[in-house]
Amino acid sequence: MEFFKEYWWILVILLMVGILMNVYKDLKRIDHKKFMDNKPTLPPHRDFNDKWDDEDDWPKKK
């Protein structure tokens, strides 16, 4: 148990390395070219700013 008390940070580093290796392996399996070819179309984004565009708060130029 003394080893774990003094060197707990090594276990944390090993855990982080293992997580990063799994993420890397999972990302390698993704075929981005196939996804881009079959990418679904997204609906247009609506943020309701079109209502504010009609209001002109700037002073009129003469």
C-alpha positions in Angstrom: 0.0 0.0 0.0 2.9 2.4 0.5 3.6 2.1 -3.2 0.1 3.3 -4.1 0.4 6.2 -1.6 3.7 7.4 -3.1 3.2 6.7 -6.7 -0.5 7.2 -7.3 0.2 9.6 -10.1 1.8 6.8 -12.2 -1.5 5.0 -12.1 -3.4 8.1 -13.2 -1.0 8.6 -16.1 -1.4 4.9 -17.2 -5.2 5.4 -17.0 -5.0 8.5 -19.2 -2.7 6.8 -21.7 -5.2 3.9 -21.9 -8.1 6.2 -22.5 -6.2 8.2 -25.2 -5.3 4.9 -26.9 -8.9 3.8 -27.0 -10.1 7.1 -28.3 -7.4 7.0 -31.1 -8.4 3.5 -32.1 -12.1 4.5 -32.2 -11.3 7.5 -34.3 -9.3 5.5 -36.8 -12.4 3.3 -37.4 -14.4 6.3 -38.6 -14.6 6.6 -42.4 -15.0 10.3 -42.9 -15.1 10.0 -46.7 -18.1 7.7 -46.6 -19.8 10.1 -44.1 -19.2 13.1 -46.3 -20.6 11.3 -49.3 -23.8 10.3 -47.4 -24.1 13.4 -45.3 -27.7 14.2 -44.4 -29.0 17.7 -45.3 -29.7 20.0 -42.4 -32.7 22.3 -42.2 -31.9 26.0 -42.4 -31.0 27.6 -39.1 -33.5 30.0 -37.7 -32.5 32.4 -34.9 -35.3 35.0 -35.2 -32.9 37.7 -36.1 -34.8 38.4 -39.2 -37.5 40.2 -37.1 -34.8 42.6 -35.8 -33.3 43.4 -39.2 -36.4 45.4 -40.1 -35.8 47.9 -37.3 -33.2 50.5 -38.2 -31.7 52.1 -35.1 -28.9 53.9 -36.9 -29.3 57.5 -37.7 -30.3 58.2 -41.3 -27.6 59.6 -43.6 -28.4 62.9 -45.3 
